[in-house]
Amino acid sequence: MPDQPTVLVVEDEPAQREVLAYNLEAEGFRVTRAENGEEALLLIQEDTPDIIVLDWMLPNVSGIEVCRQLKMRSETRAVPIIMLSARSEDVDRVRGLETGADDYVVKPYSVIELMARVRAQLRRTRPASVGERLEYDGIVLDSETHRVTREGQVLKLGPTEFRLLTTFMEKPGRVWSRDQLLDRVWGRDIYVDTRTVDVHIGRLRKALCQFGGGDPLRTVRGAGYALG
């Protein structure tokens, strides 16, 4: 599924990396892996994940340095980072959080607790991916039942239009380029012409207005599309 949340696991211990990946995939996440900081930074440039689980103690480029670099960049600043560390002192925890980590988990950790923390961070940044109901200006999207209503009227949407609307409703006001929508809705592994985005945006607009009401989607010339 192209709209599965992507988790990047950055861990130099192969056994721990695979245990994390296995449990995340069992929870329904798409997992990418990196065994050091340099590889992580390269992967993130190619495919920005929805959340990063990052070990502090990495060879060469430390987790703290990876975190610092990502939080300095506008395109990755909002990506949640959960820092894993054997350092349990308060001063280390504070340092990790002050560098920009969104959560700090001390090793050895409970995998069940870590999964809950991943879901908690995604609830903030990609709420529909963890079953949250989204609402915007009379439009209600329920990701668990795959149902969309507008002013109480049930709307008929195809699967692609549903994923497009989910993307827009998770970040109202944000302008998404055609390429960004292709990555999020269709996935990077599938070649689709950018004009296909325009076709499906047209279908989504028609579906949203099938019972009347103004068009909530906005075309931003030269940039893309936004909700509101």
Secondary structure, DSSP 8 states (H G I E B T S, - for coil): -TTS-EEEEE-SSHHHHHHHHHHHHHTT-EEEEESSHHHHHHHHHHS--SEEEEES--SSS-HHHHHHHHHHSTTTTTS-EEEEES--SHHHHHHHHHHT-SEEEESS--HHHHHHHHHHHHHHH-GGGGT-EEEETTEEEETTTTEEEETTEEE---HHHHHHHHHHHHSTT--B-HHHHIIIII-TTS---HHHHHHHHHHHHHHHTTTS----EEEETTTEEEE-
